[in-house]
Amino acid sequence: MLKLPEIPEAVRLKAPIHQREYLVGGELRTWDGEVSEVYSTLSDTQPYVPTLLGSIPTMGEPEALDALDAALQAFGKGKGEWPTMKVRDRIGCMENFVRRMETQRETVVNLLMWEIGKSRADSEKEFDRTIEYIYDTIAEYKDLDRASAKFTKHDGVYAHIRRGPLGVVLCLGPYNYPLNETFALLIPAIIMGNTTVFKPAKHGVLLITPLLEAFRDSFPKGVVNILFGRGRAVATPIMQTGKVDVLALIGNSKSANALQDQHPKSNRLRLVLGLEAKNPGIILPDADLDLTVQECLTGTLAFNGQRCTALKILYVHEAVREAFLERFVKEVDQLPFGNPWDSGVKLTPLPEADKPDYIQELIDDALAKGARILNPRGGERCENFIWPAVLYPVTKDMRVYQEEQFGPVIPVVSFTDMDQPLDDMAESNYGQQVSLFGRDAYTLAPLIDALVNLVCRVNLNSACQRGPDVYPFTGRKDSAQSTLSVHDALRSFSIRTFVAFKDNALNNETVEALLEAKRSNFVSTEYLL
């Protein structure tokens, strides 16, 4: 049995966080209703007992509709302070927020470790990357506004084209990146002039609480509204009103479909979705095995495989199967396991209490259908972890082939004909990314040309990943809708809108007066530095 070391006093939480405040209409309201306890799977007690981290409000329809009303009032049918504010001033609000957020780094990092079991190094990286993302978004928005500070003319008609907000955004983030990926939705939605209702993920919820005051103090009332509770209880009544303009969700397609179906006019609903994936790694006969093994380790097991961008199935050419797997399984079994704050740790306890049982189900199903566990430690268990199992040979009738495992189990398929992984990817419900390992240009060229039509990112001799955040992040089929990057997210949460006028003396005089008066925040050629 795996055993975790004792938890040092220096990283223990001083006291449970019993969160009783939530943000609606620019006010931190006090909750006195039902609460839900928040537990961490991290523990060093014998026998094992999950650690109580605190509690959060269990909200429902009344609170959800209050938050929606606050967002609607802040948008003000397009007349609200925030959607009509100068770009310069919206940027100033965001700069104030990010400066306030930076002061909470240590608190948020510590909660990331406790709530979702993410290593200290990765928790710090998530926080720092989010800060960088906000600053990059501000810089990109300035570029976007500079490009719009002009008039164009075609066929005798002038146009002043800018990007405007869409309205009210319902934002729901994921538990595996509860700060970074959530803010990759929330930040561009806000800065483009939309108003928002945001519910944190089921895990990684307490880490939002140190930021509530920064949200309250940095933006006008009702621009950001933050609720707590179950997604079904909070999001469903909001969607049923039909008053939400954008559903921004990173999660799974079942949740996205269920929420879309609640909207009475789905044709009016803009979707910004980052969903599940079954990203394959394809290892060709001429792959550099030293590099490939290390990239596949990172790809399959970074944050225990709990990433939509993880490599979730490996296709290994029969010519190198034995050599690759011999090295790979040794490396898997040598990965250091421990608590998030342990130095050099690579595998950490799973945040979902039922995840080890689920992974065990996948392993048992595969074994019953002819697979073997190749690594000696595969399937070794403790209460909050199950050691990664490398399974081979995996066939299409196995659950681990069909399902996005989102955890530490690695299915392996061998092939001799390159059409096999290509056909499997074409038949798959998913189409986010692929990792392709090889070096012969004449072999790679046609594969790349086919793969870019099946997924949205081909990683050459590299593990799949989201970043850098300036690159597009999206997917085909059930994997995504809309594109998230520093550049693209601003466009996903806005729409091109413009003022047009015929070229005549009256119109020219009127527009010149508008520009001279500087009373319109939309009709402006002000150039942001």
Summary of the structure (lengths in Angstrom):
residues: 529
radius of gyration: 24.9
end to end distance: 59.8
largest distance: 84.8
contacts: 1818
relative contact order: 0.14
helix: 40%
strand: 22%
